[in-house]
Amino acid sequence: MQKNPNKKMVESTRKHHDSDAAQLASLGYESEFRRDMSPWANFSLGFTYLSPVVGVYTLFVFALAQGGPPMIWSIIICGLGQLLVALVFSEVVAQFPVAGGVYPWARRLWGRKFAWMTGWVYLIALFVTISSVVYGAGPFLAQILGFDVSVNTTILCAIIILVLSTIINFLGTKVLAAAAVIGFAAELIGALVVGVWLLATQRHHGLGVLFDSFGAGSSHSYFYAFAAAGLIGTFLFFGFEACGDVAEEVPNPGALIPKAMRRTIYIGGAAAVFVSLALVLSVTDIPAVIAGKDVTPVDTVLRGAFGVFGAKIVLGIVLISFLSCAISLQAAASRLAYSYGRDDMIVGSRLLKKFSSANHIPPYALLLAAIIPAIIVLGSKVSEDALTKIISFASLGIYIGFQMVVLAALRARLKGWKPSGKYQLGKWGVPVNIGALSYGIIAIVNMCWPRTPDAPWYDNYIVLVSGIVVIVFGLLYMMIHRSYGHSNMPYDDAIPKEYISTQKKAQ
C-alpha cells in the first residue's frame, strides 16, 4: 500500500521543527516564535531590507554627480566586499540561529560587554535607518496624493508609512512574510521592468560611457571622486543580515538562512547594477548633472519614458519598495530589541521580552521600533538639517555593527573556534574573514572621510562625530547601569574551553 504523501510531509516538517527546537535548546533558549517563514519569504525579507530600488533612487544623483558614469563599478566592488561579510555571517548564524542577529552572534563569539556594545550601536543605527527610509518615502507619497512637497507634508506622509509598517508587523510572521514577498515583486518591477523600458526607449549612450568620467573630480584626483561616489555601494549592500534576525521564525535555519543571505547579495546586487546602468545610459546631459545644473535627472528620465501618469505608477512601485524596506527594517530592529530584553540586557527588558501568544510577535519591542523612528522624523520639524545630521550615522552604525561581529569571528577563529553549523567555509574561513574585515574598515574610513572643507568642522566630520557620540553614550550607559552583567545566558561559548583553560594556566 502506498503511503500518504501529505502524511510524509507532515512527519518531515515535524522532525525539522523538533530538530530546530533541540538546537535552540542546546544554545539555552526555548523559542516562542512560530516557524512560519518559508525560505522564499526569508530571502525576500533580506532583499527588501537591502532594497536596491530604494538605495539607487536615493543616491543615484549624488553618485553620478560625484564620480560620473564609472560610479557603477563602485557598486560591484562594494557588493563583492559585503559578500565576504555575508559568508562570515553565514557560518555564524548556521551555528547560532538565535533571533536578534548581531547581538547574540557577538555574545557567543566574544562575550557580554562586547555583545552589548555591538547591539547598542546596531540598534541605534536601525532606528535611524527606519526614520531615514520613511522620511525618504514621504515625498513619493505626497506626490501620489497630490500634496505639495514640504517639510510638513513629508513628515505627515512619513508617519503614515511608519504606522502602516507597524500594523503589518503586528499582524505576525505570516503577514510579514507575505509583505516581504510583495515587496520583492515590487522591487523586481521597479528594477527590471523599468530598466528594460529605459534601455529600449530612452538610451542616449553606449556602454563606453561607463569608462568616461565627464570631468568629474577634475579639481582633485579621480580616486577621491570615485570614493565619494562609492557611498552608493556602501549604502546599498546591507540587509542580508535581516535573514538571520528572524532565525527562530524559519524552519531549518542553519541550512536555509546562509543560502538566503548569499542570494540577497547576488540578486540584490544584480538588480542594483542593472537599474543604475539603465539610468546612466538614459540621462541625456551627464555633464549637467556633474556640474549641478540638473539636480533631478531621475525624475526627468521617468517623465520622459512614462509620461506624467506613467511616472506616477512608477513612483507607486518605488513607494511600495520603500514601505517593504521599512517593514523589514522594523522587523529586524524589533527582534534585536526582543533579544536584548530576553537576556535582561537593557532598561525596559521586562517589557521588551514580553511576547504576544496570539500573533507570535514581541509587541513592546515592535512599539519601540516605531516610537523612536517617529521621534526622529518629527525632529525634522525643528530642523531639517538636524535630521540630516542624525541620519548620517545610519550606514556607519550598521557597518560598525557588522565589523564588530566580523572582528569577533576572526578573534574566535584565532583562539580555536571551528564552525560546526550546517554551513562552513572550511580552509577559506580565515582568508574570507580577513578580507571581510579589511573591506569593512576601508568602507568605514570612506564614510567618515571629510568632504566639505568649506563647512564648519562639526559638519565636515559629522559622520565620524555622530559615530563617536553614539559609542560614548553606550559606554556611559554600560558604566552606569551595567546591564551587560544582568544575564547568565551563555556567552563566549564559540571559543573552545581547552583554549581558555590553557590561557589561565599560562597566567
PEUR-V912744 format. One record per residue. N is the residue number from 0. NEAR is the number of other C-alpha atoms within 12 Angstrom. D_CENTER is the distance of its C-alpha to the mean C-alpha in whole Angstrom. Layout:
N:NEAR:D_CENTER  N:NEAR:D_CENTER
This chain:
0:3:51  1:7:48  2:9:45  3:10:43  4:10:39  5:11:38  6:12:39  7:13:38  8:13:34  9:13:34  10:15:36  11:16:33  12:19:30  13:17:32  14:16:32  15:21:28  16:25:28  17:19:30  18:18:29  19:35:25  20:30:27  21:18:29  22:28:26  23:30:25  24:19:28  25:19:29  26:26:26  27:23:27  28:24:26  29:19:27  30:34:24  31:26:25  32:34:22  33:28:23  34:32:22  35:29:22  36:34:19  37:31:20  38:33:18  39:29:18  40:38:16  41:50:14  42:45:13  43:44:13  44:56:10  45:49:8  46:54:9  47:55:9  48:50:5  49:51:5  50:54:9  51:52:11  52:53:13  53:47:12  54:46:11  55:46:14  56:39:16  57:35:15  58:33:16  59:44:18  60:38:21  61:33:20  62:41:20  63:53:23  64:38:25  65:41:24  66:42:24  67:45:26  68:45:25  69:39:25  70:45:21  71:44:20  72:32:21  73:38:18  74:43:15  75:30:17  76:29:18  77:36:14  78:42:13  79:28:16  80:35:15  81:46:11  82:37:13  83:37:15  84:45:13  85:46:12  86:41:15  87:46:16  88:55:13  89:47:15  90:46:18  91:50:17  92:50:16  93:38:19  94:38:21  95:47:20  96:48:18  97:47:18  98:45:16  99:44:13  100:46:11  101:57:12  102:51:15  103:52:17  104:51:16  105:44:17  106:43:20  107:38:22  108:43:21  109:36:23  110:32:24  111:34:23  112:30:23  113:32:21  114:42:19  115:46:19  116:41:18  117:43:15  118:47:14  119:44:15  120:41:14  121:44:10  122:50:11  123:41:13  124:40:10  125:49:8  126:44:11  127:42:12  128:47:8  129:49:10  130:49:13  131:47:12  132:52:11  133:47:14  134:47:16  135:39:16  136:43:17  137:38:20  138:33:22  139:40:21  140:37:22  141:30:25  142:26:26  143:27:27  144:19:28  145:14:31  146:18:30  147:18:31  148:23:27  149:22:28  150:26:26  151:24:27  152:29:27  153:33:23  154:38:23  155:29:24  156:37:22  157:41:19  158:37:21  159:25:22  160:41:18  161:45:17  162:28:20  163:24:20  164:40:16  165:41:18  166:27:21  167:30:19  168:41:17  169:32:20  170:26:22  171:32:21  172:37:19  173:27:21  174:29:20  175:41:16  176:37:17  177:29:19  178:40:17  179:45:14  180:33:17  181:29:18  182:40:15  183:43:15  184:28:18  185:35:18  186:45:15  187:33:18  188:27:21  189:40:19  190:39:18  191:32:21  192:23:24  193:38:24  194:35:23  195:25:27  196:27:28  197:34:28  198:29:29  199:18:32  200:20:33  201:27:32  202:25:32  203:22:33  204:25:33  205:19:33  206:18:30  207:15:32  208:24:31  209:26:28  210:20:30  211:24:31  212:32:30  213:27:32  214:26:33  215:35:29  216:28:30  217:18:33  218:11:34  219:14:32  220:16:31  221:22:29  222:22:27  223:22:26  224:33:25  225:35:23  226:38:21  227:37:20  228:40:19  229:41:17  230:43:15  231:45:14  232:44:12  233:44:11  234:47:9  235:45:8  236:53:7  237:50:4  238:52:3  239:52:6  240:57:7  241:51:7  242:57:10  243:54:11  244:45:11  245:52:13  246:54:16  247:43:19  248:43:18  249:41:19  250:35:22  251:39:23  252:45:19  253:39:20  254:31:21  255:35:19  256:50:15  257:43:16  258:35:17  259:40:14  260:50:11  261:39:14  262:33:14  263:44:11  264:44:11  265:28:15  266:32:15  267:45:12  268:43:13  269:29:17  270:40:16  271:45:15  272:39:18  273:32:20  274:38:19  275:48:19  276:39:23  277:40:24  278:45:23  279:45:25  280:36:28  281:36:28  282:40:29  283:25:32  284:29:33  285:38:30  286:27:32  287:21:32  288:31:28  289:32:29  290:22:32  291:19:30  292:14:32  293:22:30  294:24:27  295:26:26  296:31:26  297:38:24  298:28:26  299:24:29  300:36:28  301:33:27  302:24:30  303:22:32  304:30:31  305:23:31  306:16:33  307:18:32  308:16:32  309:20:30  310:25:28  311:24:27  312:25:26  313:37:24  314:37:22  315:28:22  316:34:20  317:42:18  318:39:18  319:40:17  320:49:14  321:51:13  322:51:14  323:49:12  324:51:9  325:54:10  326:55:12  327:56:9  328:53:7  329:56:11  330:58:11  331:48:9  332:53:10  333:47:14  334:49:14  335:50:13  336:49:16  337:48:18  338:46:18  339:45:19  340:35:21  341:37:23  342:37:23  343:28:25  344:37:23  345:34:23  346:24:25  347:21:25  348:27:24  349:21:27  350:24:25  351:32:22  352:32:23  353:29:25  354:29:24  355:23:26  356:16:28  357:15:28  358:22:25  359:27:23  360:42:20  361:45:20  362:31:22  363:28:22  364:40:18  365:42:17  366:31:20  367:33:18  368:44:15  369:42:17  370:25:19  371:29:18  372:43:15  373:36:19  374:26:21  375:36:18  376:44:19  377:29:23  378:26:23  379:29:23  380:22:26  381:16:28  382:17:26  383:22:24  384:17:24  385:20:23  386:31:19  387:27:19  388:26:19  389:38:17  390:37:14  391:31:15  392:41:13  393:40:10  394:45:9  395:43:11  396:44:11  397:43:7  398:44:9  399:41:12  400:43:11  401:47:10  402:41:13  403:39:15  404:46:15  405:42:16  406:37:19  407:38:20  408:44:20  409:36:22  410:27:24  411:33:24  412:32:25  413:22:28  414:25:29  415:21:30  416:32:27  417:28:27  418:34:24  419:21:26  420:27:24  421:24:24  422:31:22  423:27:23  424:26:23  425:20:27  426:12:28  427:19:25  428:30:23  429:30:24  430:20:24  431:32:21  432:40:20  433:27:21  434:27:20  435:36:16  436:35:17  437:22:19  438:30:17  439:39:14  440:27:17  441:26:18  442:36:15  443:32:15  444:24:19  445:32:18  446:37:16  447:33:19  448:24:22  449:23:24  450:25:24  451:16:27  452:12:30  453:11:32  454:12:30  455:12:30  456:15:29  457:17:27  458:24:25  459:21:25  460:26:23  461:31:21  462:32:18  463:31:20  464:25:22  465:33:19  466:35:17  467:20:21  468:19:21  469:30:18  470:30:20  471:17:23  472:19:23  473:30:21  474:23:24  475:16:27  476:21:25  477:25:26  478:16:29  479:14:30  480:19:29  481:21:28  482:29:26  483:35:25  484:24:28  485:21:29  486:24:27  487:17:29  488:25:27  489:26:27  490:30:25  491:31:25  492:31:27  493:37:25  494:31:28  495:24:31  496:17:34  497:15:36  498:20:34  499:19:34  500:13:38  501:13:39  502:13:37  503:10:39  504:9:42  505:8:42  506:7:42
